[in-house]
Amino acid sequence: MESKEEMLKEIEEAAKKGAKQGGKASIIWKIIPIVLIVLIAVGAAFYVRYTFRSGLNDFKEQLTAGSGAESHDLVLENSGFLGYKAADFYDAILGDTNQLKKLEVYEAKISDATKITNTGLGNLAIFTKTQLVTFNGTAKYTVDLSKINKDSITVDKTHKTVKLVIPHAEREEINIPSSEMEFGDTEHGWLAFGEVSLSPEENAKLESGARERMEHKLVELNEQEKADKFAKMSVWDIFQPMISSVSSNYKLEVAFE
């Protein structure tokens, strides 16, 4: 067993160690609030500096003089130094072009008839059967209004006209619904029996050929010119009211690129 003196000595040494550790912890807890205060102060300084600069820039912008009345398409009221009221036609036009996107301006119905011949032994007429198939298609022409921008619009203040340049009408792929195909009666040779039948591949080939002939026919009929004519009319009907809403004295003139 330890003597009483040895036990007291051990207790004294343990108390000294505890006092040292407690001193270190006390110093750390005193430093933490100081560090936090410094960080908050630095952050606040940066915030005040940024806010001040931002506010100063806004203040400068507010005191910057804008462009003169002559820089606008139409001056509604001009009080000189006291200010003016003006309008720009492109604001009225461009506001809806992105919403309208492709404007359908013309639609043409077109048909192509194909005679199918199915021969038999020796290609003799007696074993041959034929049938007439008619493909009915629709060709739609559209104008891509999303291509219109500020450069597409010019204002003639002398003649009070707004010129709007648009793309030519474009033909979409001809739509040939299978539900609108027409099949004539089958004509049989004396010894030709049954109906003319087509596989899906054969039918697709026939439709492709019919579409190609329809495209050539549309070119021959000059349908593109008709589509462009209706494109001008359709665009005028849409945008003239917008021009009139800015000024009833101005008229819209539509032209192609």
RODO-2510 file (C-alpha; in nm, 4 decimals, decimal comma):
residues 257
     n   res          X          Y          Z
     1     m     0,0000     0,0000     0,0000
     2     e     0,1059     0,3562    -0,0789
     3     s     0,1872     0,5813     0,2051
     4     k    -0,0219     0,8848     0,2793
     5     e     0,2521     1,1149     0,1608
     6     e     0,2774     0,9375    -0,1776
     7     m    -0,0983     0,9605    -0,2335
     8     l    -0,0985     1,3343    -0,1594
     9     k     0,1890     1,3810    -0,4035
    10     e     0,0014     1,2012    -0,6835
    11     i    -0,3120     1,4087    -0,6195
    12     e    -0,1095     1,7277    -0,6324
    13     e     0,0499     1,6329    -0,9680
    14     a    -0,2903     1,5401    -1,1175
    15     a    -0,4299     1,8756    -1,0059
    16     k    -0,1421     2,0580    -1,1780
    17     k    -0,2048     1,8723    -1,5098
    18     g    -0,5782     1,9488    -1,4943
    19     a    -0,5054     2,3150    -1,4342
    20     k    -0,2785     2,3294    -1,7454
    21     q    -0,5403     2,1635    -1,9708
    22     g    -0,8155     2,3877    -1,8330
    23     g    -0,6011     2,6910    -1,9076
    24     k    -0,5600     2,5881    -2,2731
    25     a    -0,9353     2,5297    -2,3172
    26     s    -1,0086     2,8640    -2,1565
    27     i    -0,7779     3,0424    -2,4048
    28     i    -0,9470     2,8680    -2,7062
    29     w    -1,2939     2,9732    -2,5922
    30     k    -1,1711     3,3277    -2,5540
    31     i    -1,0238     3,3314    -2,9100
    32     i    -1,3329     3,1895    -3,0918
    33     p    -1,5599     3,4955    -3,0300
    34     i    -1,2812     3,7281    -3,1472
    35     v    -1,2378     3,5317    -3,4723
    36     l    -1,6127     3,5366    -3,5345
    37     i    -1,6303     3,9128    -3,4765
    38     v    -1,3438     3,9693    -3,7227
    39     l    -1,5095     3,7515    -3,9903
    40     i    -1,8443     3,9309    -3,9493
    41     a    -1,6746     4,2694    -3,9692
    42     v    -1,4850     4,1773    -4,2874
    43     g    -1,8033     4,0383    -4,4484
    44     a    -1,9989     4,3491    -4,3564
    45     a    -1,7257     4,5698    -4,5024
    46     f    -1,7336     4,3827    -4,8339
    47     y    -2,1151     4,3959    -4,8440
    48     v    -2,1232     4,7708    -4,7785
    49     r    -1,8547     4,8289    -5,0424
    50     y    -2,0360     4,6178    -5,3064
    51     t    -2,3737     4,7759    -5,2269
    52     f    -2,2250     5,1221    -5,2465
    53     r    -2,0618     5,0522    -5,5842
    54     s    -2,3800     4,8937    -5,7203
    55     g    -2,5885     5,1840    -5,5978
    56     l    -2,3404     5,4304    -5,7451
    57     n    -2,3571     5,2554    -6,0857
    58     d    -2,7369     5,2589    -6,0740
    59     f    -2,7244     5,6254    -5,9831
    60     k    -2,4954     5,6992    -6,2790
    61     e    -2,7220     5,5032    -6,5142
    62     q    -3,0259     5,6971    -6,3984
    63     l    -2,8488     6,0275    -6,4691
    64     t    -2,7251     5,9196    -6,8138
    65     a    -2,9057     6,0955    -7,0995
    66     g    -3,0875     5,8649    -7,3444
    67     s    -3,0847     5,8919    -7,7227
    68     g    -3,2671     6,1754    -7,8924
    69     a    -3,6209     6,1607    -8,0252
    70     e    -3,4916     6,1358    -8,3829
    71     s    -3,3432     5,7912    -8,3099
    72     h    -3,6935     5,6413    -8,2874
    73     d    -3,9280     5,5399    -8,5689
    74     l    -4,2112     5,7672    -8,4686
    75     v    -4,2144     6,0742    -8,2402
    76     l    -4,5553     6,1050    -8,0776
    77     e    -4,4771     6,4103    -7,8658
    78     n    -4,1604     6,6193    -7,8349
    79     s    -4,1128     6,8747    -7,5551
    80     g    -3,7434     6,9286    -7,6168
    81     f    -3,5418     6,9430    -7,2934
    82     l    -3,8498     6,8355    -7,0961
    83     g    -3,8623     6,5012    -7,2772
    84     y    -4,0475     6,3243    -7,5547
    85     k    -4,2782     6,0320    -7,6270
    86     a    -4,1798     5,7979    -7,9129
    87     a    -4,2541     5,4530    -8,0551
    88     d    -4,0666     5,1918    -8,2583
    89     f    -4,2497     4,9729    -8,5088
    90     y    -4,0196     4,6751    -8,4652
    91     d    -4,1358     4,6433    -8,1043
    92     a    -4,4914     4,5882    -8,2272
    93     i    -4,3887     4,3439    -8,5000
    94     l    -4,1242     4,1343    -8,3263
    95     g    -4,3416     4,0830    -8,0210
    96     d    -4,5500     3,8123    -8,1915
    97     t    -4,3221     3,6615    -8,4578
    98     n    -4,1658     3,4093    -8,2208
    99     q    -4,5114     3,2991    -8,1070
   100     l    -4,6460     3,2602    -8,4604
   101     k    -4,3363     3,0707    -8,5785
   102     k    -4,4344     2,9025    -8,9055
   103     l    -4,7356     3,0658    -9,0619
   104     e    -4,9397     2,8468    -9,2983
   105     v    -5,0242     3,0645    -9,5981
   106     y    -5,1390     2,8323    -9,8762
   107     e    -5,2656     2,4788    -9,9291
   108     a    -5,2886     2,2913   -10,2591
   109     k    -5,4742     1,9678   -10,3241
   110     i    -5,3121     1,7412   -10,5809
   111     s    -5,3736     1,3879   -10,7092
   112     d    -5,1800     1,1259   -10,9023
   113     a    -5,3331     0,8193   -11,0667
   114     t    -5,1340     0,5015   -11,1171
   115     k    -5,2397     0,2001   -11,3219
   116     i    -5,1259    -0,1303   -11,1771
   117     t    -5,0871    -0,4203   -11,4215
   118     n    -5,0546    -0,7776   -11,3018
   119     t    -4,9816    -1,0218   -11,5842
   120     g    -4,9926    -1,4003   -11,5842
   121     l    -4,8749    -1,6843   -11,8064
   122     g    -4,6816    -1,5530   -12,1071
   123     n    -4,7975    -1,1994   -12,0284
   124     l    -5,1084    -1,2839   -12,2287
   125     a    -5,4031    -1,0461   -12,1933
   126     i    -5,6275    -1,3397   -12,1108
   127     f    -5,4358    -1,3853   -11,7815
   128     t    -5,3837    -1,0134   -11,7049
   129     k    -5,5653    -0,7969   -11,4514
   130     t    -5,5331    -0,4202   -11,3996
   131     q    -5,6467    -0,1651   -11,1436
   132     l    -5,6325     0,2150   -11,1210
   133     v    -5,5075     0,3576   -10,7882
   134     t    -5,5388     0,7300   -10,7167
   135     f    -5,3213     0,9000   -10,4525
   136     n    -5,4675     1,2219   -10,3083
   137     g    -5,2187     1,4562   -10,1447
   138     t    -5,2058     1,7948    -9,9755
   139     a    -4,9182     2,0390   -10,0172
   140     k    -4,8912     2,3063    -9,7472
   141     y    -4,6790     2,6201    -9,7838
   142     t    -4,5534     2,8059    -9,4770
   143     v    -4,3514     3,1176    -9,3934
   144     d    -4,0972     3,0923    -9,1112
   145     l    -4,1602     3,4140    -8,9160
   146     s    -3,8934     3,3286    -8,6581
   147     k    -3,6354     3,4446    -8,9153
   148     i    -3,7674     3,8014    -8,8951
   149     n    -3,5479     4,0379    -8,6895
   150     k    -3,4805     4,4114    -8,6544
   151     d    -3,2842     4,4123    -8,9802
   152     s    -3,5988     4,2895    -9,1579
   153     i    -3,7815     4,6136    -9,0758
   154     t    -3,7174     4,9565    -9,2276
   155     v    -3,9209     5,2734    -9,1799
   156     d    -3,9697     5,5374    -9,4495
   157     k    -4,0756     5,8486    -9,2593
   158     t    -4,1187     6,0488    -9,5799
   159     h    -4,3733     5,8151    -9,7376
   160     k    -4,4969     5,6873    -9,3997
   161     t    -4,4413     5,3197    -9,4776
   162     v    -4,2981     5,0298    -9,2822
   163     k    -4,1234     4,7729    -9,5000
   164     l    -4,1150     4,4174    -9,3676
   165     v    -3,8901     4,1658    -9,5440
   166     i    -3,9966     3,8020    -9,5022
   167     p    -3,8646     3,4648    -9,6250
   168     h    -4,0283     3,3050    -9,9292
   169     a    -4,3003     3,0491    -9,8633
   170     e    -4,1658     2,6963    -9,8276
   171     r    -4,3490     2,3787    -9,9202
   172     e    -4,3751     2,1157    -9,6522
   173     e    -4,3582     1,7474    -9,7446
   174     i    -4,6678     1,6451    -9,9370
   175     n    -4,9046     1,4527    -9,7130
   176     i    -5,0679     1,1498    -9,8771
   177     p    -5,3070     0,9848    -9,6291
   178     s    -5,3652     0,6164    -9,6974
   179     s    -5,7295     0,6688    -9,5951
   180     e    -5,7792     0,8954    -9,8961
   181     m    -5,6423     0,6538   -10,1568
   182     e    -5,8971     0,5552   -10,4212
   183     f    -5,9042     0,2109   -10,5834
   184     g    -6,0818     0,1571   -10,9124
   185     d    -6,2497    -0,1645   -11,0199
   186     t    -6,0193    -0,4469   -11,1203
   187     e    -6,0354    -0,5373   -11,4888
   188     h    -5,9782    -0,9062   -11,5593
   189     g    -5,8754    -1,1030   -11,8645
   190     w    -6,0971    -1,4008   -11,9383
   191     l    -5,8831    -1,6329   -11,7274
   192     a    -5,7501    -1,3782   -11,4728
   193     f    -5,9097    -1,4210   -11,1326
   194     g    -5,8882    -1,2440   -10,7972
   195     e    -5,7872    -0,8884   -10,7100
   196     v    -5,4603    -0,7022   -10,7567
   197     s    -5,2707    -0,7194   -10,4283
   198     l    -4,9738    -0,5135   -10,3123
   199     s    -4,7198    -0,5821   -10,0380
   200     p    -4,6356    -0,2983    -9,7918
   201     e    -4,3029    -0,2499    -9,9709
   202     e    -4,4722    -0,2245   -10,3109
   203     n    -4,7301     0,0199   -10,1767
   204     a    -4,4558     0,2403   -10,0250
   205     k    -4,2719     0,2410   -10,3584
   206     l    -4,5894     0,3452   -10,5414
   207     e    -4,6538     0,6251   -10,2895
   208     s    -4,2968     0,7531   -10,3221
   209     g    -4,3305     0,7678   -10,7001
   210     a    -4,6667     0,9442   -10,6725
   211     r    -4,5214     1,2051   -10,4343
   212     e    -4,2323     1,2747   -10,6726
   213     r    -4,4709     1,3259   -10,9658
   214     m    -4,6870     1,5542   -10,7493
   215     e    -4,3837     1,7701   -10,6691
   216     h    -4,3041     1,8090   -11,0390
   217     k    -4,6675     1,8929   -11,1072
   218     l    -4,6668     2,1659   -10,8420
   219     v    -4,3636     2,3228   -11,0084
   220     e    -4,5337     2,3065   -11,3501
   221     l    -4,8446     2,4750   -11,2093
   222     n    -4,6262     2,7464   -11,0497
   223     e    -4,7869     2,6910   -10,7098
   224     q    -4,4836     2,8538   -10,5427
   225     e    -4,5799     3,1902   -10,6936
   226     k    -4,9345     3,1513   -10,5639
   227     a    -4,8011     3,0608   -10,2198
   228     d    -4,5799     3,3721   -10,2103
   229     k    -4,8762     3,5869   -10,3123
   230     f    -5,0841     3,4505   -10,0267
   231     a    -4,7833     3,4819    -9,7938
   232     k    -4,7747     3,8589    -9,8507
   233     m    -5,1477     3,8846    -9,7945
   234     s    -5,1414     3,6737    -9,4764
   235     v    -4,8476     3,8628    -9,3243
   236     w    -5,0061     4,1980    -9,4130
   237     d    -5,3341     4,0941    -9,2466
   238     i    -5,1465     4,0029    -8,9282
   239     f    -4,9041     4,2936    -8,8938
   240     q    -5,0879     4,5898    -9,0456
   241     p    -5,3147     4,6180    -8,7364
   242     m    -4,9986     4,6256    -8,5227
   243     i    -4,8573     4,9078    -8,7345
   244     s    -5,1879     5,0939    -8,7115
   245     s    -5,1862     5,0562    -8,3339
   246     v    -4,8631     5,2600    -8,3285
   247     s    -4,9731     5,5090    -8,5939
   248     s    -5,2774     5,5001    -8,8226
   249     n    -5,0847     5,7111    -9,0772
   250     y    -4,8318     5,4362    -9,1536
   251     k    -4,8912     5,1488    -9,3966
   252     l    -4,7161     4,8142    -9,4141
   253     e    -4,5305     4,6997    -9,7232
   254     v    -4,4332     4,3307    -9,7386
   255     a    -4,1386     4,2166    -9,9521
   256     f    -3,9309     3,8996    -9,9890
   257     e    -3,5666     3,8474    -9,9061
***
